[in-house]
Amino acid sequence: MGYDVGRFQGDVDEELICPVCSDVLEDPLQAPQCEHAFCSNCIHEWLTRQPTCPVDRTPIMPNQLKPIPRILRNLLCRLYIKCDNAAFGCSTVVKLDMLQSHLHECEHNPKKPVHCEQGCGLIIPKDELKDHNCVRELRALVQSQQMKIGELQSELADQKLQMNNQKMEIQLIKEYMRTFRASNPRLRELQTEIENDDVVRWTETLQPARVTRWGGMISTPDAVLQAVIKRALIDSSCPSHIVNELMENAHERRWPHGLSTLETRQLNRRQYENYVAKRIPGKQAVIVMACENQHMSDDLIMEPGLVMIFAHGVE
């Protein structure tokens, strides 16, 4: 349905009248071929009964409708119309394109949202104020919130149950894989080979490092420093199955005999020049991997490798 012609000041051009409802066009659309214009609601309702133009019976499909030309839109916008709330005392007359803006602010709008000043502070339509009961409305609001909380709790319980079921399934899969590997030595060998290949590939991506001051080695790094180095290893795509072991090997308590004390480190310092060391990206620290240091004696290297952190002296 369109706008009642009687609400407008002056004459309304016939081109702006909907042929279906005989009112002024509201949200107008145009037929694709004959270019007749109709209210959006009017033409869509018409096409549910028969797919033709109401004026000349030209075939039309709903998806063929298009916006009206700019000239018609401009003519509509220039029309002056009385406020929808004229029956409630509003005497304002505005241009049609400003009507919705005015209705939002119109003091005579019976449905205008207002704050209840009786104590509850709820926002309600103006015409419902006389029948408004704060206690009743607040009780209904509390009940509504309780229902929503109950629904959320139910959803959370369902999600928790699903997560527990998934954990059980994952645990069963892990148990199955462990049993399968235990019964298949070749599979264990293949897994070890794959993991070793991952370590070699990762090691090859790191930049070579040269230690200029072995005396700057931090043999007992604290937890904070170890966490920083561990994050750098992870960021460098270090294989996950060796990260924790490498970090265990960052402290002298895990180092082999040739590095285990300050005295041995001072005695063996010349031998350290033979290490193939790789830089931990962005840190004063190096990795000495066993796979790259087979030439070193057993008391200077360990699997899978050593992490050496320095205060300075790494290039």
N, C-alpha and C positions, 0 to 999 in steps of 0.2 A: 504493500500500500504506500501511496505517496503522501504529500502534504496537502491538506484541505485548501482549496483555492481561496476560500473565504478568509483565510488567515493572512493573505497578502495585501499590501497596499498597492492600489492602482491595478491596471490591466496586466494579465500574464499572457505572453506570447503563446500562440497555439502550439508551436514547436516544443514547448516545455511542458506540455500536458501528456500524461501517460495514456495511451489508447485503451489500456485494460481497465484501470481504476478511475480514470478521468480526473485524477488529482495531479498536482505538480510533481514532477519527477523526483524520486528519492533514490540515491545510490544508482544512477541510471546506467544502463547497458544498451548497446546498439546491435541490431541485426547485421550480419556480415555483408549481405548483398543489397537489400532494399534500404538499409540504413535507418530504419525506423527505431526510435528510442523508447525504452520502457523502464519502469522501476525494476530494480534487480529482483525483489521478491515476486513481483507480479509476473515477469516473464518466465522465471524459473518454475513457478507454480503452474503457469499455462503450459509449459513444455512437458510437464509430467503427464498432461492429458493428451496433447497432440503436438508433434514436432514441427509446427509451422508458425509463420509470422501471424499474429492476431489481426493485422491490417490487410495484407494481400496474399496470405497463405503460402508465401515462399517457404520451402523447407528450411528448417533451422535445427541444429543440434546444440545442446547447452555449451559444449566446449568451443563453439564457433562465436559466441557472443564476445563483444569487445567494448572497451571504454568509449564513451561519446567523444566527439571532437572538442578541442579546446574552446572554440567559439561558443558552443552550447554550454560548456561548463562555466564560462565567464558570464553568460547571460543569466544562468541560475544564481551565481554568486551575487549578482547585483540586485536581486529581488529582495524586498524588505518584508519580513514576516513577524507576526506577533509571537510572543513567547508561549511555549507549551503550557505555562502556568497562568495564562490570562484568566482562567476561571477561578484561580486562587488569589487574584488581586494584583498580578504583575501586569503593568501597562507598557512594558518595554517593547520596542520594535527594533529589530536588528537585521543586518544583512544575513542572508541565508547561510553564507559560509562562516558566520560568527555565532550561529545559533547554539551549537554544542558547547562552545566555550562559555556562553552566557548561562546556559542551563546548569553548568557545573557550579556556578557561583550564585545563581538566582536564589534570593532569600525567600521567595514564595514557593520554591520547589518542595512539595510535601515529602519527597524521598531524600532530601538533602541530609547527608550524614552529620549528626551533631553529637556532642559529648553530653552524657547524662550528668546533671549537676546535683543529683540527689544523694551521691555518695559512691556509686560503683565505678563511675568514670568510663563506662562502656560507650562505644560509638554506635548509635542507632539511627534509623530513619526518623526524620522530624515528625511525621504523622503518627508514629508509634509511641511518642513520648507520653501521651495521656494514659495509655494502658501499660506503660513500662513498670515492672516490679523488680527492683534491684536484687532482692534476695532470690527471687525465682530465676532471674537471668544468670546470676553468679553461680547458683546451684547447678543450673544446666551446663554452664561453662566448665565447672569443676568435673561434672560427670563426663562431659565430652573429653576433657583432658585425661581423665582416668581410663576411659576406653582406649584412647590413643596409646597411653603408657602400657596398658595391658596387651595391645596388639604388638607394640614394639618388643615387649618382654617375650611374647610368644615367638616372634620372628627371631630374636636373639637365641632363644632356646633351640629353635629348629636349626639355626646356623651352627650352634655349638655341637648339636648332635651330628650334623653333617661333617663337621671338622673332625670330631672324634672317630666317626666311621672312616673318614679318609685317612686319619692317622693309623687306624688299625689295618687298613688295606695296604698302606705304605710299609708298615712293619712286617706284614705277611710277605710282601714282595721282597723286602730285604732279607727275611729269613729264607725265603725260597732261593734267592740269588746266592746267599752264603752256602746253603746246602748244595746248590748246583756247582758252585766253584770248588767246594771241598771234594766233591765226587768226580771232578774233572780237572786233573792237574794241568793239562794243556791249556785250559781256559785261564787258569791262574797265571801261567807263563805268558799268555797273550796279553792279559791285562797289565802285567808288569812291563812287558815290552812297550805297550802303548803309553804307559805312564812315563817310562824312561825317555821315549821319543818326545813326549810333550816337554819334559825338562830340557832336553837338548835344544829343541826348537826355541824355547823361551830364552835359554842362555845365549843363543846366537843373536837374539834381538838386542841384547844389552851392549852398551858401548864399553870398549876396553878402558881400564883405569890404571893409573900409575900412582903408587904411594911414594911420596917424597919424604915423609916423616913417620916412620914406623913408631917412633916414640910418642906420637900423638894418639895412639890407639886407646879407646875407652873399653877396658876389659870387663867392667861391671856396670853396664848401662842400666839406668833406673826404668821403672815401668812406663813412664811418660815417653822417654826417648825410644824405648822398644816399640811402643804403640805407633809412634810417628814413622819408624822404619817399616813396621809391618804394613801400614797403610800404603807406603810407597811401593812395597813389593806387590801388594794386591793391585794397585793402579798400573803396575808395569805388566800385568797379566801373568804373574807367577802362578804356575799350576797349584790349585787349591790343596792338593794332597801333600804338598811339601812346605807350605807357608809356615805352619806352626812349628814344624821340625826345624826349619831354618832359623826361626826366631829363638828357639831353645838353644841353638848353636851360636847365638850372638853373645853369650856370657861365658866367661872363662871356666865356670864350673863344668861346662860340657866340652870344652876344647880338648884336643888330643895332647899328649904329653909334651910335644914340642912347643906348645903355646900356653900351657896350663899355669905357669907362674911368671912373675916378672923376671926372675933370674934366667929361666930358660929362654924367655923372649929376647933378653939381651944377648945371650950366647948364640942364638940362632938367627939373629937379625939379618945376617948376610944371606942366609938361605931363603928368606922371604922374598928376595928380589926375583926368585925363580917362579913365584906364583903367577899363574894366569888369572888375573883379577878382572872383574867386570863391575862397572859403576852402577850403584842403585840410583836411578834417575833423580836428580835434584838434591841429593844428600851427600854429606861427607861420610860415605859408607861404601863398602865393596862386598861383592859376593865372590867367594873362592869355591867353585863347584868341583866336586870330585871327578865328574866326567871330563873336565878340562885339565885336571892336574894329576893324571895317572903317573907322571914322571916324578912326583914328589913322594917322599918316604911316608910310611903309614903314620908316623908320629907327628906329621904336619898337615894331615888332611883327614876328613871324615865324611861319611855319607849323610845326606846328599850334598852337603857343602857347608861352608862356614860363612857367617855374617860378621864382618869386621867394621866397627864404627869408629870414626876418628873425630877428634876435635878440630883438626886441620891437616893439610898435607895430602889431599887426594886430588889428582888431576885427571 
